C-alpha cells in the first residue's frame, strides 16, 4: 500500500469513528455545550465538515484562501444525518483530489498557510487535516462525559 492509499485509509477510518460518535449523540443534546464560549455538539460537527471543505480548497489553491464562501454557512442545523448528507459530495471531491496525487506530490507540493504560521508539504498538511477531525471527535467524547451521556465505544 502506498502513502496516498494510507492517507485515504486514515481519513476514512477517522470519519467512520467520528460518525459513530456524532450519531450517538441524542437529538435533544445536539445543542448542548459545556460553557457559553464553546460550540454546541452540532456546531462542532459542522465545523469539522466545513473545515474539511476549506482545507480541500486550500490544498487545491496551494495556500490559505483569501476569501471563503462556505456552502455550510446560513444552513439551518437540523440533524447529524442532514449535515452528513449535505457534506457528502464535498467529502467525495476531497477524497478524489487526494487520490489524484502521486507519492512525489506528498513531498514536493507545498501548502502556504503563512497566515496561520506555517508552510507544509502536502503529505504533512493532509495528516494535519485528519488530526483536526480526530481532536474534535475527542472533544465531543469529553462533551458527552461532561453532560452525563453514555459514550459509544469507538475502539473496535
C-alpha positions in Angstrom: 0.0 0.0 0.0 1.4 3.4 -0.9 1.4 6.6 1.1 -1.6 8.1 -0.7 -3.7 5.0 0.0 -2.6 5.0 3.6 -3.7 8.7 3.9 -7.1 7.9 2.4 -7.4 4.9 4.7 -6.7 7.1 7.7 -9.3 9.7 6.6 -11.9 7.0 6.1 -11.1 5.4 9.5 -11.3 8.7 11.3 -14.6 9.6 9.7 -16.0 6.2 10.5 -15.3 6.7 14.1 -16.4 10.3 14.1 -19.7 9.2 12.7 -20.1 6.6 15.4 -19.7 9.4 18.0 -21.8 12.0 16.1 -24.7 9.7 15.6 -24.7 8.5 19.2 -25.5 12.0 20.5 -29.2 12.1 21.4 -31.1 14.6 19.3 -32.1 16.6 22.4 -28.4 17.0 23.3 -27.1 18.3 20.0 -27.4 21.9 21.2 -25.5 21.1 24.5 -22.2 22.8 25.2 -20.0 22.8 28.3 -20.0 26.6 28.6 -21.2 29.8 27.0 -17.9 30.2 25.0 -18.0 26.7 23.5 -19.5 25.3 20.3 -22.6 23.1 20.7 -22.2 19.5 19.6 -23.9 20.2 16.3 -21.8 23.3 15.7 -18.7 21.3 16.3 -19.8 18.6 13.8 -20.5 21.3 11.2 -17.1 22.9 12.0 -15.3 19.7 11.2 -17.3 19.2 7.9 -16.9 22.8 6.9 -13.2 22.9 7.7 -12.5 19.8 5.6 -14.1 21.7 2.6 -12.0 24.8 3.4 -8.8 22.7 3.6 -9.7 20.9 0.4 -9.9 24.3 -1.4 -6.7 25.5 0.3 -4.9 22.4 -1.0 -6.2 22.9 -4.5 -5.0 26.5 -4.4 -1.8 25.6 -2.6 -2.4 28.3 0.0 -4.9 29.7 2.5 -7.9 31.2 1.0 -8.2 35.0 1.0 -12.0 34.6 0.8 -14.0 31.5 1.7 -17.7 31.4 0.6 -18.8 28.4 2.7 -21.7 26.4 1.4 -22.4 25.4 5.0 -23.0 29.0 6.1 -26.5 30.0 6.9 -27.9 26.5 6.6 -30.2 25.6 9.5 -29.0 23.0 11.9 -31.4 20.0 11.8 -29.7 16.7 12.4 -26.4 14.9 12.2 -27.6 12.9 9.2 -28.6 16.1 7.4 -25.2 17.5 8.0 -23.5 14.3 6.7 -25.8 14.2 3.7 -25.0 17.8 2.8 -21.3 17.3 3.3 -21.0 14.0 1.3 -20.4 15.5 -2.1 -17.7 17.8 -0.7 -16.1 14.8 1.0 -16.1 12.8 -2.2 -14.4 15.6 -4.1 -11.8 15.9 -1.4 -11.1 12.2 -1.4 -10.9 12.2 -5.2 -8.4 15.1 -5.0 -6.2 13.1 -2.6 -6.4 10.1 -4.9 -5.1 12.3 -7.8 -1.8 13.0 -6.0 1.4 10.9 -6.5 3.8 9.8 -3.9 6.2 12.6 -5.0 3.4 15.2 -4.7 3.2 14.5 -1.0 6.7 15.9 -0.6 7.0 18.3 -3.5 3.7 20.3 -3.2 3.9 23.0 -0.6 0.8 24.4 1.1 1.4 28.0 2.1 -0.5 28.9 5.3 1.8 31.6 6.3 -1.2 33.5 7.7 -1.6 30.6 10.1 2.1 30.4 10.8 3.3 27.6 8.6 4.1 26.2 5.1 3.9 22.5 4.9 4.4 19.7 2.5 1.1 18.3 1.1 1.5 15.0 3.0 2.0 16.8 6.3 -1.0 19.0 5.6 -3.2 16.1 4.8 -2.2 14.5 8.1 -3.0 17.8 9.9 -6.4 17.9 8.4 -7.1 14.3 9.6 -5.8 15.2 13.1 -8.1 18.2 13.2 -11.1 15.9 12.9 -9.7 13.5 15.4 -9.2 16.2 18.0 -12.8 17.4 17.7 -14.1 13.9 17.9 -12.2 13.6 21.2 -13.7 16.9 22.4 -17.1 15.6 21.7 -16.4 12.5 23.7 -15.5 14.8 26.5 -18.7 16.8 26.0 -20.7 13.6 26.3 -18.8 12.6 29.5 -19.4 16.1 31.0 -23.1 16.0 30.1 -23.5 12.6 31.6 -24.4 11.0 28.3 -23.1 7.4 27.7 -20.2 7.3 25.2 -20.1 4.9 22.4 -17.2 2.5 22.1 -15.1 3.6 19.1 -12.1 1.4 19.6 -13.2 -1.6 17.6 
